[in-house]
Amino acid sequence: ARPRRGGAGGGRCAQSRRAQRAQRGLAMGAGAGGPRDTAPGQQLRALFYAMAPGESSFRTVEEVPDYVEKSIPFFITFIGLEFAVSWIQKRKLPGRINDGISSLSLGILSRLPDVLFRSIELISYIYVWNNYRLFELPWDSPWTWYLTLLGVDFAYYCFHRMSHEVNILWAAHQVHHSSEDYNLFTALRQSVLQKYTSWMFNLPMALFIPPSVFAVHLQFNLLYQFWIHTEVINKLGPLEWILNTPSHHRVHHGRNPYCIDKNYGGTLIIWDRIFGTFEAEDAKVVYGLTHPVNSFDPIMLQLRPLAHIWNTFWATPGFCNKLSVIFKGPGWGPGKPRLGLPEEIPVVTGKEVPFNPRVPAYLNCYALVHFAVIVDLYIELLASRTMLSQGTVFMRIGFIIFSLASFGLLMENKSKAGILEIIRCLVFIGVYKLGYFRSHFSFLGYAYEVRY
């Protein structure tokens, strides 16, 4: 603890206040120890930011539950519910197999670094808190909880807006916008690189807000944005004035000219209304990038924008222009304004056809089954990572990445995808037989049994 100024009487008062806060914390179920368990009802409400301060305040970061990881069953449940509601409403499914697998693959990739390291967002935040904090707000105060809600959401708005207006940041964030479908799968379509730039926007809060409070709201802000990625929910009346809703976020994901660079909010839409970036849903939204990437390969989707910036950087004459390629908008070019020319945004006719290579039905079924095995392998890795050797963890991560890339090439019907998939399956058989992989699918023990 930091030394505090004042006499002995002030010290005793401070100790008394700390003791009272500790007693309140224990009464709230936030004593010392490991991550707290959450009831299913609490976990469900966490998806909608519907948690009270008293049940989501913790004294230390170590006690904060991993709300995101524990939400995986709810993600699956709501995706299934979305499919059912869409079929009832429109007699069609809300997405495609190839795009859905691509979105989930990108979501898994984005979480793999957290298997090896603590989140850089928390590491940087805790470092600033430990070394540079100006004062300390009480972790168990409802006022601190609500202030952090606003602070995290405003920091997200600033970062999100910069991610659309700064080319190097857009190179990471565009992954989330690359889908030409709009459904709950799209919510899980995340960049593996984005978190390595977003952490900077949260650091001002580390000067006075405890890391445990920040860690809770960082997750809640992310989880809230899951359910707004859907077309089955229409406008929500008065809530549209305050909250980010599916209608508002559909605009954000559109490539229609009226949708470009609008509605950056995470949980709240008030920041867009204040800073002039709000746009209400009007004409039918066409989703995706203004210049579609036409790929389901998760590695290609992550790296191609960086390669484009690299090539443009070297092809652009003049040192200042080269810097502008990196730090101005994605539409910038020599002689253009910082964010590019609006008239250069491609016209949307409403007749755009999403990238959808023809793939035999049996291949779709094959990809679904094998992708389910990889998802199970990923979930098992999350559950057992602390008990595995570092070599085993690296091997599992490498195989998961290899598999996701192979599935992407299969969905594109690439000529060499079959050879790559045969190699992948042979590797799986060998490693599974050696006991380095474990799965909840009991049939694998028979399907991959090698008899002599």
C-alpha positions in Angstrom: 0.0 0.0 0.0 1.1 3.5 -0.6 2.2 5.6 2.4 -0.5 8.1 3.4 0.0 11.6 4.8 -1.4 12.6 8.2 -1.1 12.0 11.9 -1.8 8.8 13.8 -5.4 9.7 14.2 -5.9 10.0 10.4 -4.1 6.6 10.0 -6.5 5.0 12.5 -9.5 6.5 10.6 -8.2 5.3 7.3 -7.6 1.8 8.8 -11.2 1.8 10.2 -12.6 2.8 6.8 -10.6 0.0 5.1 -11.8 -2.5 7.6 -15.4 -1.4 7.1 -15.0 -1.8 3.3 -13.5 -5.2 3.8 -16.4 -6.3 5.9 -18.8 -5.0 3.3 -16.8 -6.9 0.6 -17.1 -10.1 2.6 -20.8 -9.6 3.0 -21.0 -9.2 -0.8 -19.2 -12.5 -1.3 -15.9 -10.8 -2.4 -13.4 -12.2 0.0 -9.9 -13.2 -0.9 -9.3 -16.2 -3.1 -9.5 -17.4 -6.7 -12.1 -16.4 -9.3 -15.7 -16.3 -8.0 -18.3 -18.7 -9.3 -21.3 -17.2 -11.1 -24.8 -18.7 -11.1 -26.3 -19.4 -14.5 -28.8 -16.5 -14.0 -26.0 -14.1 -13.3 -24.1 -15.2 -16.3 -27.1 -14.7 -18.5 -27.7 -11.2 -17.1 -24.0 -10.4 -17.7 -24.6 -10.8 -21.4 -27.0 -7.8 -21.2 -25.0 -5.8 -18.7 -27.9 -6.4 -16.2 -25.7 -7.0 -13.2 -26.0 -5.0 -10.0 -22.9 -3.5 -8.4 -23.3 -5.6 -5.3 -23.0 -8.9 -7.2 -20.2 -7.9 -9.5 -17.7 -6.0 -7.3 -14.5 -7.7 -6.2 -11.5 -6.6 -4.2 -8.8 -8.2 -6.4 -8.5 -9.0 -10.0 -7.9 -12.7 -9.1 -11.4 -12.9 -7.8 -13.1 -11.6 -11.0 -14.8 -14.4 -12.8 -14.0 -15.1 -16.5 -17.5 -14.0 -17.6 -16.5 -14.3 -21.3 -15.3 -17.9 -21.1 -18.3 -18.9 -19.0 -20.6 -17.4 -21.6 -19.7 -19.9 -24.3 -22.8 -22.1 -23.6 -25.0 -19.1 -23.8 -23.4 -18.0 -27.1 -24.3 -21.4 -28.6 -27.8 -21.3 -27.1 -28.6 -17.9 -28.5 -27.2 -18.7 -31.9 -29.5 -21.7 -32.1 -32.4 -19.5 -30.9 -31.6 -16.9 -33.6 -31.7 -19.6 -36.3 -35.1 -20.8 -35.0 -36.6 -17.3 -34.9 -35.2 -16.3 -38.3 -36.8 -19.4 -39.8 -40.1 -18.6 -38.2 -40.0 -15.0 -39.2 -38.6 -15.2 -42.8 -38.5 -18.9 -43.6 -34.7 -18.6 -44.1 -31.6 -19.1 -42.0 -29.7 -16.0 -40.8 -26.3 -17.1 -42.2 -24.3 -19.6 -44.2 -22.1 -22.5 -43.1 -18.9 -21.2 -44.7 -19.3 -17.7 -43.2 -20.3 -19.0 -39.8 -17.2 -21.3 -39.6 -15.1 -18.4 -40.7 -16.5 -16.1 -38.0 -16.1 -18.8 -35.2 -12.5 -19.5 -36.4 -11.6 -15.8 -36.1 -13.2 -15.8 -32.7 -11.1 -18.7 -31.5 -7.9 -17.2 -33.0 -8.6 -14.0 -31.1 -8.7 -15.8 -27.8 -5.7 -18.1 -28.2 -3.1 -15.5 -27.0 -5.0 -15.4 -23.7 -4.3 -19.1 -23.2 -0.5 -18.2 -22.9 -0.5 -14.7 -21.4 -2.7 -12.6 -19.2 -4.5 -10.0 -21.3 -2.3 -7.0 -22.2 -5.3 -4.8 -21.4 -5.1 -5.9 -17.8 -1.3 -6.1 -17.6 -0.9 -2.5 -18.8 -3.7 -1.3 -16.6 -2.4 -2.9 -13.4 1.1 -1.5 -14.1 -0.2 2.0 -14.3 -2.4 1.5 -11.3 0.5 0.1 -9.2 3.0 2.9 -10.2 1.2 6.0 -11.2 -2.3 6.1 -9.6 -3.3 9.5 -8.3 -5.9 8.4 -5.8 -8.0 5.3 -5.1 -11.7 5.0 -5.5 -13.3 2.4 -3.3 -13.8 -0.9 -5.1 -17.1 -1.7 -3.3 -18.8 1.6 -4.0 -21.8 1.6 -6.5 -20.6 5.1 -7.6 -17.2 3.6 -8.6 -19.1 0.8 -10.5 -21.3 3.2 -12.5 -18.4 5.6 -13.2 -16.4 2.7 -14.6 -19.3 1.6 -16.8 -19.2 5.1 -18.4 -15.4 5.3 -18.5 -15.0 1.9 -20.2 -17.7 2.6 -22.7 -16.4 6.1 -23.5 -12.8 4.6 -23.9 -14.3 2.0 -26.2 -16.1 4.7 -28.3 -12.8 6.6 -28.7 -10.8 3.5 -29.6 -13.6 2.2 -32.0 -13.7 5.5 -33.8 -9.9 5.6 -34.2 -10.1 2.1 -35.5 -12.1 3.4 -38.4 -10.1 6.6 -38.9 -6.5 5.4 -38.6 -5.4 2.9 -41.2 -3.0 0.8 -39.1 -5.8 0.3 -36.5 -8.3 -0.4 -39.2 -6.1 -3.2 -40.5 -6.9 -5.1 -37.4 -10.5 -4.0 -36.8 -11.6 -4.7 -40.4 -11.6 -8.4 -39.5 -14.8 -7.8 -37.5 -16.4 -6.1 -40.5 -15.4 -8.6 -43.2 -18.5 -10.8 -43.0 -21.2 -10.2 -45.6 -23.7 -11.8 -43.2 -25.0 -10.2 -40.0 -25.8 -12.6 -37.2 -24.6 -13.7 -33.8 -21.7 -15.5 -35.5 -20.5 -12.1 -36.7 -20.3 -11.0 -33.0 -17.6 -13.6 -32.4 -15.6 -12.5 -35.5 -12.7 -10.7 -33.8 -9.2 -9.7 -34.6 -6.2 -11.3 -32.9 -4.3 -8.0 -33.2 -6.9 -5.4 -32.0 -6.3 -5.9 -28.3 -2.6 -4.8 -28.7 -3.7 -1.3 -29.6 -7.0 -0.9 -27.6 -5.3 -1.1 -24.2 -3.9 2.5 -24.5 -7.4 4.0 -24.4 -8.2 2.5 -21.0 -5.0 3.8 -19.1 -6.4 7.1 -17.9 -8.9 5.2 -15.7 -6.0 3.3 -14.1 -5.1 6.6 -12.4 -8.0 6.2 -10.0 -10.2 3.1 -10.7 -9.2 -0.2 -9.1 -8.2 -2.9 -11.6 -10.8 -5.4 -10.3 -13.6 -3.0 -11.2 -12.1 -2.3 -14.6 -11.7 -6.0 -15.3 -15.5 -6.6 -14.7 -16.6 -3.8 -17.0 -14.1 -4.7 -19.7 -15.9 -8.0 -20.0 -19.4 -6.7 -19.6 -18.8 -4.2 -22.4 -17.6 -6.9 -24.7 -20.4 -9.3 -23.8 -23.1 -6.7 -24.3 -22.1 -6.4 -27.9 -22.8 -10.0 -28.6 -26.7 -9.9 -28.7 -26.8 -6.7 -30.9 -25.4 -8.6 -33.9 -28.7 -9.8 -35.2 -31.5 -9.0 -37.7 -34.3 -10.8 -35.9 -34.7 -7.9 -33.4 -36.3 -4.7 -34.7 -36.2 -1.3 -33.0 -36.6 -1.2 -29.2 -38.6 2.1 -28.7 -37.2 4.5 -26.1 -34.2 2.4 -25.5 -32.9 3.4 -28.9 -32.1 6.9 -27.4 -29.7 5.6 -24.8 -28.5 2.1 -25.6 -26.6 0.6 -28.6 -29.2 -1.7 -30.1 -29.3 -4.2 -33.0 -30.8 -1.5 -35.3 -28.0 1.0 -34.5 -25.3 -1.7 -34.9 -26.7 -2.9 -38.2 -25.9 0.6 -39.5 -22.4 0.4 -38.2 -21.8 -2.9 -40.1 -23.2 -1.6 -43.4 -21.3 -0.6 -46.5 -24.0 1.7 -47.7 -22.6 5.2 -48.0 -25.0 6.5 -45.3 -23.6 3.8 -42.9 -19.9 4.5 -43.3 -18.1 5.5 -40.0 -21.3 5.7 -37.9 -22.5 4.4 -34.6 -19.3 3.5 -32.8 -20.8 3.0 -29.3 -20.4 -0.2 -27.4 -23.1 -0.3 -24.7 -24.4 3.3 -25.0 -25.3 5.2 -28.1 -25.1 8.6 -26.3 -21.5 9.2 -27.3 -22.5 9.0 -31.0 -25.3 11.5 -30.4 -23.0 13.8 -28.5 -20.1 13.8 -31.1 -22.1 13.7 -34.3 -21.5 10.1 -35.5 -25.0 8.8 -35.0 -27.1 7.6 -37.9 -30.5 5.9 -37.7 -31.3 2.8 -39.7 -33.0 3.8 -42.9 -32.5 2.0 -46.3 -31.8 -1.7 -46.3 -28.3 -2.4 -45.0 -25.8 -4.3 -47.1 -23.1 -5.7 -44.9 -19.4 -6.1 -45.2 -16.4 -4.1 -46.4 -16.7 -1.5 -49.2 -14.1 -3.7 -51.0 -14.9 -7.3 -49.9 -11.9 -9.6 -49.2 -13.6 -12.7 -50.6 -12.0 -15.2 -48.3 -12.9 -17.6 -45.5 -9.3 -18.3 -44.5 -8.9 -16.8 -41.0 -5.1 -16.3 -41.4 -5.6 -14.5 -44.7 -8.3 -12.3 -43.2 -6.0 -11.3 -40.3 -2.9 -10.6 -42.4 -4.0 -9.4 -45.8 -4.8 -5.8 -44.7 -1.3 -5.5 -43.1 0.3 -6.7 -46.3 -1.8 -4.1 -48.2 -0.5 -1.3 -45.9 3.1 -2.5 -46.3 2.9 -2.5 -50.1 1.1 0.9 -50.2 3.7 2.3 -47.8 6.6 1.5 -50.1 4.7 2.4 -53.3 3.8 5.9 -52.0 6.4 8.6 -52.7 7.5 11.1 -49.9 8.2 10.5 -46.3 5.2 12.4 -45.0 2.9 10.6 -47.5 4.3 7.3 -46.2 3.4 8.2 -42.6 -0.1 9.3 -43.9 -0.6 5.8 -45.3 -0.2 4.5 -41.7 -1.9 7.1 -39.6 -4.6 8.6 -41.9 -7.9 7.0 -42.9 -8.2 3.8 -45.0 -9.5 5.9 -47.9 -6.7 8.4 -47.9 -4.4 9.0 -50.8 -2.1 11.9 -51.8 -4.1 15.0 -52.4 -7.2 13.7 -50.6 -8.7 14.7 -47.2 -7.7 12.7 -44.1 -10.6 10.2 -44.3 -10.7 10.1 -48.1 -13.4 11.2 -50.5 -17.0 10.2 -49.8 -17.8 10.0 -53.5 -15.2 7.2 -53.9 -17.3 4.9 -51.7 -18.7 2.2 -54.0 -22.4 2.6 -54.8 -24.6 0.0 -53.2 -27.5 -1.3 -55.4 -29.0 -3.9 -53.0 -28.3 -6.6 -55.6 -24.8 -7.5 -54.3 -24.1 -11.2 -54.1 -22.0 -12.4 -51.2 -18.8 -14.4 -51.8 -20.1 -18.0 -51.7 -18.1 -20.6 -53.6 -19.9 -23.8 -54.6 -19.1 -26.6 -52.3 -20.6 -30.1 -52.3 -23.1 -30.8 -49.5 -20.9 -33.6 -48.1 -18.0 -31.3 -47.8 -20.1 -28.8 -45.7 -21.1 -31.7 -43.4 -17.5 -32.8 -43.2 -16.3 -29.3 -42.2 -19.1 -29.0 -39.6 -18.2 -32.3 -37.9 -14.5 -31.6 -37.8 -14.9 -28.0 -36.8 -17.0 -29.2 -33.8 -14.1 -31.4 -32.8 -11.7 -28.4 -32.9 -14.1 -26.3 -30.9 -14.2 -29.1 -28.3 -10.4 -29.3 -28.3 -10.3 -25.5 -27.8 -12.8 -25.6 -24.9 -10.8 -28.5 -23.3 -7.6 -26.5 -23.7 -9.2 -23.5 -21.8 -10.3 -25.8 -19.0 -7.0 -27.7 -18.6 -4.3 -25.1 -19.6 -2.9 -24.7 -16.0 -2.3 -28.5 -15.8 -0.6 -28.9 -19.2 3.1 -28.4 -20.0 4.0 -25.4 -22.0 5.1 -27.7 -24.9 1.7 -29.4 -25.0 -0.1 -26.0 -24.9 1.9 -24.7 -27.8 1.3 -27.9 -29.8 -2.5 -27.7 -29.3 -2.6 -24.1 -30.2 -0.5 -24.8 -33.3 -2.8 -27.6 -34.4 -5.9 -25.5 -33.8 -4.5 -22.7 -36.0 -3.5 -25.3 -38.7 -7.0 -26.8 -38.6 -8.9 -23.4 -38.8 -6.8 -22.4 -41.8 -7.5 -25.8 -43.5 -11.2 -25.4 -43.0 -11.1 -21.9 -44.5 -9.4 -23.3 -47.7 -12.0 -26.1 -47.8 -14.8 -23.6 -47.7 -13.2 -21.8 -50.6 -12.9 -25.0 -52.6 -9.2 -24.4 -53.1 -7.3 -27.1 -55.2 -4.7 -27.9 -52.6 -7.2 -27.9 -49.6 -7.7 -31.7 -49.9 -4.0 -32.5 -49.5 -3.7 -30.1 -46.6 -6.7 -31.7 -44.9 -5.3 -35.2 -45.3 -2.0 -34.0 -43.7 -4.1 -32.4 -40.9 -6.0 -35.6 -40.2 -2.9 -37.8 -40.2 -1.3 -35.4 -37.6 -4.4 -35.5 -35.5 -4.5 -39.3 -35.5 -0.8 -39.5 -34.4 -1.0 -36.9 -31.7 -4.4 -38.3 -30.4 -2.9 -41.8 -30.2 0.0 -40.4 -28.2 -2.4 -38.9 -25.7 -1.6 -35.2 -26.3 -5.2 -34.4 -27.3 -8.3 -35.0 -25.2 -11.9 -34.7 -26.3 -15.4 -34.9 -24.8 -16.5 -36.7 -27.9 -16.2 -40.4 -26.8 -16.6 -41.7 -30.4 -13.1 -40.3 -31.2 -11.5 -43.0 -29.1 -13.1 -45.6 -31.6 -12.9 -43.6 -34.8 -9.2 -43.0 -34.4 -8.3 -46.4 -32.9 -5.4 -48.0 -34.8 -5.5 -51.8 -34.6 -2.6 -54.0 -35.4 
